[in-house]
């Protein structure tokens, strides 16, 4: 943990509404970073939280975000627009701006989620060793590179996925991990956006090091997570043209698929 103390998720995503308008002030927290860049899942969580303040439906069910400019930690503004409000869902647009310039924008769907089981699923849950037998991801990434996110999220990687750390990547294009919020609170549909964007990028397992900034990110929330840690499997379909796709699937303690995400990220192919 840093000398600043742990930044709780609810505090790090706190919003102050400007009167009756759907406009919110927020303070982007420096601990929710990878290197010097704010984490993409965290930024979308700030937008999703603002959308929930405007919607009559309680739960985030889908979000698709684009990242045009990387904002800095510090003051920012979130504006929300209701596109359609129906009986079963609300569709909204949210934009995060800093210094008068747009940085991140998302289309968001709010609805109602339950804690029940799926009627059918063709997605096979990830199999991993117990959480205590997996390898913690340190906040100190080495070489002066710091992953502040690991001060606020506890992530343990399946040893079968961690060969990149000793120069022996599996080259299967799959990394599986356990995740918890370090402040001890349970996951909810909004905070799960952080879990659906885990570190490191899948390119590490393919022998490609370096930062992989997200260009576009889409997530679907399928149900209310059970208390406790979640398991995420992240895999790549194809890498080329300095772009890669990453697909994340997320299960809770009851072995229910509670979230899915796909993102396109930039990558420097050797």
Buried (B, 14 or more C-beta within 10 A) or exposed (E): EEEEEBBBBBEBBBBEBEEEEBBBEBBBBBBBBBEEBBBBBBBBBBBBBBBBEBBEBEBBBBBBBBBEEBBBBEEBBBBBEBEEBEEEBBBBBBBBBBEEEBBBBBBBBBBEBEEEEEEEEEEEEBEBBEBEEBBEBEBEBEEEEBBBBBBBBBBBBBBBBBBBBEEEBBEBBBBBBBBBBBBEEBBBBBBBBBBBBBBBBBBBBBBBBEBBEBBEBBBBBBBBBBEEBBBBBBBBEEBEEEBBBBBBBBBBEEEBBBBBBBBBBBBEEE
